[in-house]
Amino acid sequence: MTTNSPAAGAPLLLLIAGAKGAVASTLAVAAQTLRKAPAAVLNSLTTAGRFGGLINPEAVHTAGWDVTAAPLSAAVARHGVLPAEAWKPLRAELDQVPLCSPPPAEAPAEEQIARLVGDIQRFRGAHPDARAVLVDLLPACENSGLGDCQDPGPREITRAAASCPDLLYGLAAVRAGVPVVNFTPNELEIPRVVAEARKRGVPICGRDGKTGQTYVMVVLASAFKARSLRVDGWYSLNILGNADGANLMDPCRAAGKYSNKTLLLDEILEYPVGAAYGVPTHKVHIDYYPPRGDAKEAWDVIDFQGLFGLPMSLRLNLQGRDSILAAPMALDLARWMVALQAAGRSGPVPELGFYFKKAVGANPPVTFQDQLLALDRLARECEPA
């Protein structure tokens, strides 16, 4: 049984863009489960023991936007992530989650942002004691083209938002004073969004949640670096059969994710993998394989050198579940955003690089060891004075 007393902390309100996707619908089930069987969710959170007194860990509300009209419970059933016994007893609660359709895409950007700000205010009005966070779970999209534009005009934003609507949700949230979690590979954190976030005292974090194969790559690459074992090549093949996998078959939409995955390895090792051959030898492939559904699989072949340059190799096979790995991370990040806003942080928070393929902000921690140390320092920053 949950309590909303001051001692227990405030409820959390997740405002989810793309609320009926596989990750988002799994997150909605997790939020409802926290009220009846909290240990089933809290045991998967990295923040479970943090932020006591600020956030009630068992009181999480959800709301948001999606283009589909079907009930939320139908989305849960369609994605097939969870067994029936995990969500069917919660069907009534799921279908009462307040959800809106997105603003008309043909409307000018400022009109769309104003509509989204109004939606946010209504969602918050239903839970006035809750701390709200926007969680961007929209599909991967094309690059907005505004990453280097310091002050885009209304027409530029409208044009960019046609392919990257994430920009509008980010701007609306920041204007409403709501922190932003960008779990997607989409370039939401353009200079305009960052500047407004700093001006309004709103923290933002992103980009591209690091859930499975890339998380393991960071751990192993950090270990190779610490052991002075030179990585000669790294071949990764990923298959998944959910909507995210289908979406990534579009090269324009997949470009950001491929870039985030490949650049990260060189950043950790501090040398370009494949330099001896004159071509990059870190190869990443993602294939849509419908029979696998949300259960993704990754194969990695790592060639490395030891003493006298003698070759060795490592084979790794990861069989994971995409949304099961991602949903608790999104909840963790929302909790961090609440704590950081309360601590007075604003703008990008690069110290949360542990959770992302491409952490936004200056000098994010890159190796696994540095990422864990950064989280510890960040947690101390969030402690009450």
ZAVEX-902416 format. One record per residue (C-alpha): residue in one letter; x, y, z. Coordinates in steps of 0.5 Angstrom, whole numbers, padded with zeros to 4 digits. Layout:
// ZAVEX-902416
REC:res:px:py:pz
REC:A:X:Y:Z
...
This chain:
// ZAVEX-902416
REC:res:px:py:pz
REC:M:0000:0000:0000
REC:T:0003:0007:-0002
REC:T:0003:0013:0002
REC:N:0004:0020:0000
REC:S:0006:0023:0006
REC:P:0011:0028:0006
REC:A:0016:0023:0010
REC:A:0015:0018:0004
REC:G:0017:0024:-0001
REC:A:0013:0026:-0007
REC:P:0010:0022:-0012
REC:L:0013:0022:-0019
REC:L:0009:0023:-0026
REC:L:0012:0021:-0032
REC:L:0010:0024:-0038
REC:I:0012:0020:-0044
REC:A:0012:0022:-0051
REC:G:0011:0015:-0055
REC:A:0007:0012:-0049
REC:K:0004:0006:-0053
REC:G:0011:0004:-0055
REC:A:0014:-0003:-0053
REC:V:0019:0001:-0048
REC:A:0013:0006:-0045
REC:S:0008:0001:-0044
REC:T:0012:-0004:-0040
REC:L:0014:0002:-0036
REC:A:0007:0004:-0035
REC:V:0006:-0003:-0033
REC:A:0012:-0002:-0028
REC:A:0009:0004:-0025
REC:Q:0002:0000:-0024
REC:T:0006:-0006:-0021
REC:L:0010:-0001:-0016
REC:R:0003:0000:-0012
REC:K:0002:-0007:-0011
REC:A:0008:-0011:-0011
REC:P:0014:-0006:-0011
REC:A:0019:-0011:-0010
REC:A:0018:-0013:-0017
REC:V:0020:-0007:-0020
REC:L:0025:-0004:-0014
REC:N:0030:-0009:-0015
REC:S:0031:-0008:-0022
REC:L:0033:0000:-0020
REC:T:0040:0003:-0020
REC:T:0037:0008:-0015
REC:A:0033:0004:-0011
REC:G:0036:0006:-0005
REC:R:0037:0013:-0006
REC:F:0033:0020:-0006
REC:G:0029:0017:0000
REC:G:0024:0023:0003
REC:L:0024:0026:-0004
REC:I:0021:0021:-0008
REC:N:0016:0016:-0006
REC:P:0019:0010:-0009
REC:E:0012:0006:-0010
REC:A:0008:0012:-0012
REC:V:0009:0013:-0020
REC:H:0004:0016:-0024
REC:T:0004:0016:-0032
REC:A:0001:0020:-0038
REC:G:0003:0022:-0045
REC:W:0002:0022:-0052
REC:D:0002:0017:-0058
REC:V:-0001:0017:-0065
REC:T:-0005:0010:-0064
REC:A:-0012:0011:-0061
REC:A:-0012:0003:-0058
REC:P:-0013:0003:-0051
REC:L:-0006:0002:-0047
REC:S:-0007:-0005:-0045
REC:A:-0008:-0007:-0052
REC:A:-0001:-0004:-0054
REC:V:0002:-0008:-0048
REC:A:-0002:-0014:-0051
REC:R:0001:-0013:-0058
REC:H:0008:-0012:-0056
REC:G:0008:-0018:-0053
REC:V:0014:-0016:-0048
REC:L:0010:-0019:-0041
REC:P:0007:-0025:-0040
REC:A:-0001:-0024:-0039
REC:E:0000:-0025:-0031
REC:A:0004:-0019:-0031
REC:W:-0001:-0014:-0034
REC:K:-0008:-0017:-0035
REC:P:-0010:-0016:-0027
REC:L:-0008:-0008:-0028
REC:R:-0012:-0008:-0035
REC:A:-0017:-0003:-0032
REC:E:-0011:0002:-0029
REC:L:-0007:0002:-0035
REC:D:-0013:0004:-0039
REC:Q:-0015:0010:-0034
REC:V:-0008:0013:-0036
REC:P:-0009:0020:-0039
REC:L:-0006:0020:-0046
REC:C:-0007:0025:-0052
REC:S:-0006:0025:-0059
REC:P:0000:0029:-0061
REC:P:-0001:0036:-0064
REC:P:-0003:0036:-0072
REC:A:0004:0036:-0075
REC:E:0002:0041:-0080
REC:A:0001:0046:-0075
REC:P:0007:0052:-0074
REC:A:0012:0049:-0069
REC:E:0010:0055:-0064
REC:E:0003:0052:-0064
REC:Q:0005:0045:-0063
REC:I:0009:0047:-0057
REC:A:0003:0051:-0054
REC:R:-0001:0045:-0055
REC:L:0004:0041:-0051
REC:V:0005:0046:-0045
REC:G:-0003:0046:-0044
REC:D:-0003:0038:-0044
REC:I:0003:0038:-0039
REC:Q:-0001:0043:-0035
REC:R:-0007:0039:-0035
REC:F:-0003:0032:-0033
REC:R:0000:0036:-0027
REC:G:-0006:0039:-0025
REC:A:-0009:0032:-0024
REC:H:-0003:0030:-0020
REC:P:-0001:0037:-0016
REC:D:0003:0034:-0011
REC:A:0007:0030:-0016
REC:R:0014:0032:-0019
REC:A:0014:0031:-0027
REC:V:0019:0029:-0032
REC:L:0018:0028:-0039
REC:V:0021:0022:-0042
REC:D:0022:0021:-0049
REC:L:0021:0015:-0052
REC:L:0019:0016:-0059
REC:P:0022:0012:-0065
REC:A:0029:0014:-0068
REC:C:0028:0019:-0073
REC:E:0033:0023:-0078
REC:N:0038:0028:-0076
REC:S:0034:0035:-0074
REC:G:0040:0039:-0078
REC:L:0039:0044:-0072
REC:G:0045:0041:-0068
REC:D:0050:0047:-0069
REC:C:0044:0052:-0070
REC:Q:0045:0057:-0064
REC:D:0038:0061:-0065
REC:P:0033:0057:-0070
REC:G:0027:0061:-0072
REC:P:0020:0059:-0072
REC:R:0021:0056:-0079
REC:E:0027:0052:-0078
REC:I:0024:0049:-0072
REC:T:0018:0047:-0076
REC:R:0021:0044:-0081
REC:A:0026:0040:-0077
REC:A:0020:0038:-0072
REC:A:0017:0035:-0078
REC:S:0022:0029:-0078
REC:C:0024:0030:-0071
REC:P:0018:0032:-0067
REC:D:0022:0030:-0060
REC:L:0025:0038:-0061
REC:L:0017:0040:-0059
REC:Y:0017:0036:-0053
REC:G:0023:0038:-0051
REC:L:0022:0045:-0052
REC:A:0015:0045:-0049
REC:A:0017:0041:-0042
REC:V:0023:0046:-0041
REC:R:0018:0052:-0042
REC:A:0013:0048:-0037
REC:G:0019:0047:-0032
REC:V:0019:0040:-0033
REC:P:0026:0036:-0033
REC:V:0027:0032:-0040
REC:V:0030:0025:-0040
REC:N:0032:0023:-0048
REC:F:0032:0016:-0048
REC:T:0032:0016:-0056
REC:P:0038:0017:-0061
REC:N:0035:0023:-0063
REC:E:0038:0030:-0063
REC:L:0033:0033:-0058
REC:E:0039:0037:-0054
REC:I:0040:0043:-0059
REC:P:0043:0049:-0057
REC:R:0036:0052:-0057
REC:V:0033:0047:-0052
REC:V:0040:0047:-0048
REC:A:0040:0055:-0047
REC:E:0032:0055:-0045
REC:A:0034:0049:-0040
REC:R:0039:0053:-0037
REC:K:0035:0059:-0036
REC:R:0029:0056:-0033
REC:G:0033:0052:-0028
REC:V:0031:0045:-0032
REC:P:0036:0039:-0032
REC:I:0036:0035:-0038
REC:C:0040:0028:-0040
REC:G:0041:0024:-0046
REC:R:0042:0021:-0051
REC:D:0041:0014:-0053
REC:G:0040:0009:-0047
REC:K:0045:0004:-0046
REC:T:0041:-0002:-0045
REC:G:0044:-0009:-0047
REC:Q:0050:-0010:-0052
REC:T:0053:-0003:-0052
REC:Y:0053:-0003:-0044
REC:V:0057:-0010:-0044
REC:M:0062:-0007:-0050
REC:V:0063:-0001:-0045
REC:V:0065:-0006:-0039
REC:L:0069:-0010:-0043
REC:A:0073:-0004:-0047
REC:S:0074:-0001:-0040
REC:A:0077:-0008:-0038
REC:F:0081:-0009:-0044
REC:K:0084:-0001:-0043
REC:A:0085:-0002:-0036
REC:R:0089:-0009:-0037
REC:S:0093:-0006:-0043
REC:L:0090:-0011:-0048
REC:R:0090:-0007:-0055
REC:V:0083:-0008:-0059
REC:D:0085:-0010:-0066
REC:G:0078:-0011:-0068
REC:W:0070:-0011:-0066
REC:Y:0065:-0014:-0070
REC:S:0058:-0014:-0067
REC:L:0051:-0016:-0070
REC:N:0045:-0015:-0067
REC:I:0038:-0018:-0068
REC:L:0031:-0016:-0066
REC:G:0024:-0016:-0068
REC:N:0020:-0011:-0065
REC:A:0018:-0004:-0068
REC:D:0025:-0001:-0066
REC:G:0028:-0006:-0070
REC:A:0024:-0005:-0076
REC:N:0025:0003:-0075
REC:L:0032:0002:-0076
REC:M:0032:-0001:-0082
REC:D:0031:0006:-0085
REC:P:0039:0008:-0086
REC:C:0037:0015:-0085
REC:R:0033:0013:-0078
REC:A:0039:0009:-0076
REC:A:0045:0013:-0077
REC:G:0045:0016:-0070
REC:K:0045:0010:-0067
REC:Y:0050:0007:-0071
REC:S:0054:0013:-0070
REC:N:0053:0013:-0062
REC:K:0055:0005:-0062
REC:T:0061:0006:-0066
REC:L:0064:0012:-0064
REC:L:0064:0010:-0056
REC:L:0069:0005:-0057
REC:D:0074:0009:-0060
REC:E:0073:0014:-0054
REC:I:0074:0009:-0049
REC:L:0080:0006:-0052
REC:E:0083:0013:-0054
REC:Y:0085:0010:-0060
REC:P:0082:0009:-0067
REC:V:0080:0001:-0067
REC:G:0083:-0001:-0074
REC:A:0088:0004:-0075
REC:A:0093:-0001:-0077
REC:Y:0089:-0003:-0083
REC:G:0088:0004:-0085
REC:V:0080:0003:-0084
REC:P:0076:0002:-0078
REC:T:0075:-0005:-0076
REC:H:0069:-0004:-0071
REC:K:0063:-0006:-0075
REC:V:0056:-0006:-0072
REC:H:0050:-0009:-0076
REC:I:0043:-0009:-0073
REC:D:0038:-0013:-0077
REC:Y:0030:-0014:-0076
REC:Y:0028:-0021:-0075
REC:P:0021:-0021:-0073
REC:P:0021:-0028:-0070
REC:R:0025:-0025:-0064
REC:G:0020:-0020:-0062
REC:D:0022:-0016:-0056
REC:A:0028:-0021:-0055
REC:K:0034:-0018:-0058
REC:E:0040:-0022:-0059
REC:A:0047:-0020:-0060
REC:W:0054:-0023:-0062
REC:D:0061:-0020:-0061
REC:V:0067:-0022:-0064
REC:I:0073:-0018:-0061
REC:D:0080:-0019:-0063
REC:F:0086:-0016:-0059
REC:Q:0093:-0017:-0058
REC:G:0097:-0018:-0052
REC:L:0105:-0019:-0050
REC:F:0109:-0019:-0057
REC:G:0103:-0017:-0061
REC:L:0100:-0024:-0060
REC:P:0093:-0025:-0062
REC:M:0087:-0027:-0058
REC:S:0080:-0027:-0059
REC:L:0073:-0027:-0054
REC:R:0066:-0029:-0057
REC:L:0060:-0026:-0053
REC:N:0053:-0028:-0054
REC:L:0048:-0024:-0051
REC:Q:0041:-0026:-0051
REC:G:0037:-0020:-0048
REC:R:0030:-0017:-0047
REC:D:0030:-0010:-0050
REC:S:0024:-0007:-0046
REC:I:0025:-0011:-0040
REC:L:0032:-0008:-0040
REC:A:0030:-0001:-0042
REC:A:0024:0001:-0038
REC:P:0028:0001:-0031
REC:M:0033:0005:-0034
REC:A:0028:0010:-0036
REC:L:0025:0010:-0029
REC:D:0032:0011:-0026
REC:L:0033:0017:-0030
REC:A:0027:0020:-0028
REC:R:0028:0019:-0021
REC:W:0035:0023:-0022
REC:M:0032:0028:-0026
REC:V:0027:0030:-0020
REC:A:0033:0030:-0015
REC:L:0038:0034:-0019
REC:Q:0032:0039:-0020
REC:A:0031:0039:-0013
REC:A:0039:0040:-0012
REC:G:0039:0046:-0017
REC:R:0042:0043:-0023
REC:S:0040:0046:-0030
REC:G:0042:0044:-0037
REC:P:0045:0038:-0039
REC:V:0048:0033:-0034
REC:P:0054:0029:-0037
REC:E:0055:0025:-0031
REC:L:0049:0021:-0032
REC:G:0054:0018:-0038
REC:F:0053:0011:-0035
REC:Y:0046:0010:-0038
REC:F:0047:0013:-0045
REC:K:0051:0011:-0051
REC:K:0052:0019:-0052
REC:A:0052:0023:-0046
REC:V:0050:0030:-0047
REC:G:0054:0036:-0044
REC:A:0061:0037:-0043
REC:N:0067:0032:-0041
REC:P:0062:0026:-0040
REC:P:0065:0020:-0036
REC:V:0067:0015:-0041
REC:T:0070:0009:-0038
REC:F:0066:0004:-0034
REC:Q:0070:0006:-0028
REC:D:0069:0013:-0029
REC:Q:0062:0013:-0030
REC:L:0061:0009:-0023
REC:L:0065:0014:-0020
REC:A:0061:0020:-0023
REC:L:0054:0017:-0021
REC:D:0057:0017:-0013
REC:R:0059:0024:-0014
REC:L:0052:0026:-0017
REC:A:0049:0022:-0011
REC:R:0053:0026:-0006
REC:E:0051:0033:-0010
REC:C:0043:0031:-0009
REC:E:0044:0030:-0002
REC:P:0040:0035:0003
REC:A:0045:0040:0006
